[in-house]
Amino acid sequence: MNKKIIPLFFAGLCVLALCTCAGCVANETESGDDTITIIDDLGREVVIPADVKTVALSGSGSARYVVYLQAEDMIIGVDTTDNSTNSNTEARAYMLAHPEIATLSLLGANKAIISAELALGLAPDVILYSTEGAEGAAAADEATEQTGIPVVCFNQYDPAYEFDQFAFNIRLLGTVLGKEQRAEDVVNFFGDMRDDLIQRTPDMAMTEKPVVYIGGVSNRGTHGMTSTKPEFIGFTLLSANQKATGIGDTDSANIAKEKILEWNPDIIFVDLGTLNAAGGGALVELKTDSSYQGMTAVLNGEIYTVMPDTSCKANHETSFANAYFVGTILYPEQFKDIDAKLKADEIYTFLVGEPVFNQLNKNTGSLAYQKVDLSTI
């Protein structure tokens, strides 16, 4: 090989490696005729218009990322999960900020089902399909075969634990929607929050930290005290002393009451989604169930509330807002500059365009981000 070429060859490899590490692997190529070819989250090559004007959405909570990208005005059809809202009970920040989404036409009669007839009637430039796995890819391919409309598959990864996958999908949608710069801003916003939470965590041995537990976590419905989230980011990013880590599914687990009593948490956080659970949920249980009365957290009144972050999949903006509140309780010195309610509205304003904390708080009994006096429950 020519000695002058060798340095250029290795320089090229270095540039490619840097792009790969930064999450900027090329997922777009020119196809001609005013189209581009992208590689979606399921590895499918999809030819789409170079200048997309309208999109229809399928899959639970599929409007969430489109709102993050400030492209909600491009949506002309949604699936059944985003086709309704109630401002007095709504837990999705993006739907409170943009209730007009619920008035749009349906793309399918059932959740995550794309109706060829309805799709042809709407005639969007692209269908964005929040899905995963071979079954999702097959459904997307079938929809395109029936309608001729390109279907781009994406997934709603957790930016706390699956940051690279999250970033890929935000950038993917940014390319489709012509919102590349906004996509970078969103990726950086979540990355900065994640880093900030981790960096604020003091260097302490786990045995020096209070034992914590979160109960009343919603998952396919509302639940009581025994429902928890093993990978609750308010604990994991802050290296909290949570005993439920690694038990069951990362998003939810049902813990035996005896195990909670054995852990005897010093501080308990309650997901306010529990208010709609049978019997009143976790707060009522903590007040009335005698088996919980001897726990350290109950005896000392160390019970705090966070907002529900699971509604049509995870609402990442609320997850991170919750984490900042938890930080103010666990590490008050490191989070002394944080007003959790103001921080929540800062996050909501950037991601969904409106400071919706007050309405979300009202929708959860005006109990969010505070210490609970069980005698008032």
C-alpha positions, 0 to 999 in steps of 0.5 A, a space after each residue: 500500500 502506498 505510504 501516503 495513503 496509509 495515514 488517510 486510510 486510518 484517519 478515515 477509520 477513526 472518523 467512522 469510529 467517532 461517528 459510531 460512538 457518538 450515535 451518528 451512524 448514517 441512517 439516511 441516504 439519498 434515493 433520488 426522486 425527492 426521496 431518502 432511504 432511512 434505516 428504522 429501529 427494527 433495521 428496516 430500509 424505508 424509502 420516505 419523502 425527503 420533505 415530509 409534511 404529514 404523519 399518522 401515528 400508531 402504537 401506545 403513546 406514539 405522539 410523545 416523541 413527536 411532541 418532544 420534537 415540536 412536530 405535533 402540527 404534522 400529525 393528522 391521525 393517531 391510534 386509540 391511545 392518543 385519541 382521547 384525553 380528560 384534562 382532569 385526570 390526564 397523566 401524560 404531559 404531552 396530552 395536557 400541553 396539546 389536547 388537540 391531538 385527541 381530536 385527530 382522526 383514527 388510524 386504526 380501530 384498535 391499539 397499534 393496529 393500522 387500518 389500511 382503509 383509514 390510512 388511505 383515507 388520511 393519506 399521510 406522507 409517512 406512518 410512524 409506528 411505535 413497536 418492536 420485534 419481528 411481529 411489529 416489523 411484519 405489521 409495518 411491512 403489511 401496512 405498506 404493501 396494502 397502502 403504499 404508505 411508508 411505515 417507519 418503526 421506532 421504539 420508546 427507549 428509556 433515556 436513563 438506561 438505554 440512552 444510545 437506543 433512545 438517542 438513535 430513535 429521537 434522531 431517526 424521527 428527527 430525520 423523518 420529520 425534518 427536525 434534526 437540530 431539535 432532535 439533537 437538543 432533546 438528546 442533549 437535554 436528557 443526557 445533561 439531566 442524567 449526568 447532573 443527577 449522577 454527579 450530584 450523588 454524594 460518594 457514600 457507602 450504601 450502608 450509610 444511606 437510608 433504605 428506600 422503597 417506592 410503592 403504589 406504582 402503576 403498571 397496566 392499571 393502578 395498584 397498592 403498596 406492594 407494587 414497585 419499580 425495581 429500576 425507578 430512576 429516582 433511586 438508580 441514578 442517585 445510587 439510593 439504597 433500594 432493596 428491590 433492585 433486580 427483583 422481577 421486571 425492571 419496570 414493575 414488580 409485585 413485592 410480598 408485604 412480608 418482604 417490605 416489612 423485612 426491608 423496613 424502609 427508612 423513607 417511603 415514596 408513593 406513586 400517586 397513581 395509586 389514588 385510583 387503586 381499589 380501596 384507596 391504594 398505598 396511602 390508605 394502606 399505610 394509614 390503616 394496615 396495622 402490619 405497616 404501622 411499625 415500619 421506621 418510615 411510618 413511625 417517623 413520618 418519612 413518606 413522600 409522593 411522586 407523580 405517576 410517570 406511566 401512562 401509555 408507556 413511560 412519560 420520561 419527562 415526569 420520570 426525570 422530574 420525580 428523580 429531582 424531587 427524590 434528590 431533594 429528599 435523599 441528599 438535601 445539601 447536594 440538591 439545595 438549589 433545586 425547587 422540585 416543582 419549578 424544575 418539573 415545569 422547566 422540564 415540561 416546558 422544554 419537552 412538551 412546550 407548556 409548564 403543566 406541573 400544576 395541572 398534573 398535580 391537581 390531577 393527583 389530589 394536589 399531593 405531589 412532591 410533598 411529605 404526607 401526613 397520613 392523618 389527613 388521608 
